[in-house]
Amino acid sequence: MNRRVWLAVFAGAAGGSVAIALMEYFATRNTMPVMAVPFATSIVLVLGSPEVEAAQPRALIGGHLLSTLVGLIMLHLAGPAPWAAALAVGIAMVAMHATRTFHPPAGIDPLLVVVEAMPWTFLFIPVAAGALTLALFAYVWHLAVRRYAWPARWW
């Protein structure tokens, strides 16, 4: 790889580290640190491969919201059963593809929702707030540090 590509890789990695550190700081002061799992993988995708479709805001935000909603509906219908969690992940994958919001890290959201029996408010805090904050962080990071025009499109 050439020097420019390596600089972009290191800038993305530095941004990922900063974002994870901030996320960990807030997660340890919250009652839901389990939510760190999907956002950590989202950070890696959005800062490490910002050009892919799954790293665009539509997929990042929409994927997390839709997958969490699927998990909440499944939890409401079936309870916190392991089979319900597995089915919720599959349904979330189909729903994300159907709505062009496919974001692989969001695939774990329904699993967490069902297994941990999360309340409906989980959709707003931490999921919606976290996804929006991550998109804003990525926008600022790419613009200020990488000098990279992210996103390719907002929606």
C-alpha positions in Angstrom: 0.0 0.0 0.0 1.1 3.5 -0.6 1.8 6.1 2.0 -1.6 7.9 1.5 -3.5 4.6 2.1 -1.5 3.8 5.2 -2.2 7.3 6.6 -5.9 6.7 6.0 -5.7 3.3 7.8 -3.9 4.8 10.8 -6.3 7.8 10.9 -9.3 5.4 10.9 -7.6 3.3 13.6 -6.9 6.3 15.8 -10.5 7.4 15.4 -11.7 4.0 16.3 -9.6 4.1 19.5 -10.9 7.5 20.5 -14.5 6.5 19.8 -14.1 3.3 21.8 -12.5 5.2 24.7 -15.4 7.6 24.8 -17.9 4.9 24.5 -16.3 2.9 27.3 -16.2 6.0 29.5 -20.0 6.5 29.1 -20.8 2.8 29.2 -19.2 2.4 32.6 -21.3 5.2 34.0 -24.5 3.7 32.5 -26.7 0.7 33.4 -26.4 -0.8 29.9 -22.7 -1.3 29.0 -23.8 -4.4 27.0 -24.7 -2.0 24.2 -21.0 -1.4 23.6 -20.7 -4.6 21.6 -22.6 -3.5 18.4 -21.3 0.1 18.5 -17.7 -1.1 18.8 -18.1 -3.1 15.6 -19.9 -0.2 14.0 -17.0 2.1 14.8 -14.6 -0.3 13.2 -16.7 -0.5 10.0 -17.5 3.3 9.7 -14.0 4.5 10.4 -12.1 1.6 8.9 -14.1 1.2 5.6 -16.0 4.4 5.2 -16.7 4.0 1.5 -18.7 0.8 1.8 -22.6 0.9 1.7 -22.9 -0.6 5.2 -20.8 2.2 6.6 -23.1 5.0 5.4 -25.5 6.8 7.8 -28.6 5.2 6.3 -27.3 1.7 7.1 -25.6 2.7 10.4 -28.6 4.5 11.9 -31.4 2.6 10.1 -29.8 -0.8 10.7 -29.4 -0.3 14.4 -32.9 1.1 14.8 -34.6 -1.5 12.7 -32.8 -4.4 14.2 -33.5 -3.2 17.7 -37.2 -2.8 16.9 -37.3 -6.3 15.5 -35.8 -7.6 18.8 -38.3 -5.6 20.9 -41.2 -6.9 18.9 -40.0 -10.5 19.2 -39.4 -10.1 22.9 -42.9 -8.8 23.3 -44.4 -11.7 21.3 -42.3 -14.6 22.5 -40.4 -13.5 25.6 -36.7 -13.9 26.3 -36.3 -17.4 24.8 -33.1 -18.4 23.0 -35.0 -19.5 19.9 -36.8 -16.1 19.8 -33.4 -14.3 19.9 -32.1 -16.4 17.0 -35.2 -15.8 15.0 -35.1 -12.1 15.7 -31.6 -11.9 14.2 -32.7 -13.6 11.0 -35.8 -11.4 10.7 -33.6 -8.3 11.3 -31.2 -9.4 8.5 -34.1 -9.7 6.1 -35.6 -6.4 7.2 -32.3 -4.5 6.8 -31.8 -5.9 3.3 -35.4 -5.0 2.4 -35.0 -1.4 3.6 -31.4 -0.9 2.3 -30.2 -0.4 5.8 -28.0 -3.5 6.0 -25.3 -2.9 8.7 -23.8 -6.2 9.9 -22.9 -4.9 13.4 -26.6 -4.2 14.0 -27.3 -7.9 13.6 -26.4 -8.5 17.2 -28.9 -5.9 18.5 -32.0 -8.1 18.4 -30.0 -10.9 20.2 -29.1 -8.5 23.0 -32.6 -7.1 23.2 -34.3 -10.5 23.5 -31.7 -12.3 25.7 -31.4 -9.3 28.1 -35.1 -8.5 28.0 -34.5 -4.8 27.2 -37.3 -2.3 27.7 -38.8 -0.4 24.8 -36.9 2.8 25.9 -33.7 0.9 24.8 -34.6 1.8 21.2 -34.1 5.5 22.0 -31.4 5.4 24.7 -28.9 4.0 24.0 -29.6 2.8 20.4 -30.9 5.9 18.6 -28.7 8.2 20.6 -25.7 6.0 20.1 -26.1 5.6 16.4 -26.7 9.3 15.8 -23.7 10.2 18.0 -21.5 7.7 16.1 -22.6 9.1 12.8 -21.7 12.6 14.0 -18.4 11.5 15.4 -17.5 9.8 12.1 -18.5 12.9 10.1 -16.3 15.1 12.3 -13.4 12.7 12.4 -13.3 12.0 8.7 -13.5 15.7 7.9 -11.1 17.0 10.5 -8.5 14.3 10.8 -8.6 12.3 7.6 -9.7 15.1 5.3 -12.1 12.6 3.8 -15.6 13.4 2.5 -17.8 11.1 4.5 -20.4 10.1 4.0 -20.9 9.3 0.4 -24.5 10.2 1.0 -26.5 10.9 4.1 -29.6 8.9 3.2 
